[in-house]
Amino acid sequence: MRILLVEDTTGLGEAVRDQISEDGHAVDWVESLGFAESSVKTTEYNLILLDLMLPDGHGFDFLKKLRAAGDVTPVIILTARDQVSDRIAGLNAGADDYLIKPFDLSELSARVAAVARRYRGNPNPVVQVGDFDVDLRDHRINRNGQPVELTAREWALFEGFLQRPGILLSRAQLEDRLYQFGAEIESNTIEVYISRLRKKLGRDAIVTVRGMGYRLESYDH
């Protein structure tokens, strides 16, 4: 997933960014509402992690504007404000979940995965993709009981196909999923990783549509 992290505390921001990146997601980290507003205008996110008390305003105001504009991107609020009234206000403003600081990073990972499953319309973390059982929560793949090991980059691309089963994904969309790793995207990067996925998942698992992109061949819940 592509995730926007809005958090102005450096230490916490770094910890959350690193945790979510290790989970295989692309993370854009901003430290103000102004940058957050600019980011959502130029990038399509799958999830927003939102602090409330920011240097240039309150996270609730950003969230209300987002929902008023018809943006349904899932939002998890991260805040030290632990009053029940605050949590109710956040949920009423359109938040999907609420995590009180300090929180365990593994719990954050679980909440992110849970929200993602809800918005994919599949609360079950295990799905079937052709001959494969795919655990979306733990990033595990089994084929006839045998594990298939994917690297973080390979999983990032594979998850992109899972999120849009049967839909053609362009080179640019796939490249966008690799920017999280901080390496330059070479002209043949996508072809290299598609080739690696085919070796592990099967030659026919991913179909090439010449000049347009790639799609996952089969997907069944």
C-alpha positions, 0 to 999 in steps of 0.5 A: 500500500501507499501510506501517508504519515502525518506526524511532527515528532521526529523520533516517533515518525522515524519509528513508524515510517521504518515499521511500515516500510518493513511491512512492505508498504510505501510511506510518505512522511510529512510533518505538517497539515500543509504538506499533507494537503499538498500530498493528497492532491498529487498522490493517491494513498491507500491509507493515512496515519494522522497525528492530531496536534500539528504545528499548523493546525488540528488533524480533525480539521484536515480529516473533516475537509478530506471527507467533505471533499468526498475522499474516502481514504482510510484514516487511522488517528495517532494521538496522545489524547486518550479521552473517550470524548476525543476518540468519539470526535475522531470517529465522528469526523470520519476516522477508521481507527484510533491508536493512543500514544505510546503504542506498540509498533506491532499493534500499529502493523495489525491495525493497518492490515485490518483497515486495508482488509476492510477496504478491500472488502475481504476481512479474511487475511488469507486469500487464494490466488490461483494455486496459492494461499496468501496471508495478507497480514503476515506476507506469507505465500504457500503453494500446496503447503510449500512456502514461497519466499518473496523479498520486500520489493517482490511483495510490494509489487505482488500486493499491488496486483492483489489490491487490483485483481485482474486490473492492468497496472502500468509501469508507472503504477508499479514503479511507484510501489518501489520508491519506498526502498530509496533506490533509483528506479532503472529503466528495466527495474520493473521487468527484472522484478516481474521476471523474479515473480514469475520464477517464484509464482509461475511463468503464467501468473503475471500477464504482459500487455505490450506497451500498456503494463501487467496484470495478475492472471487469476484471483479467487477469494 
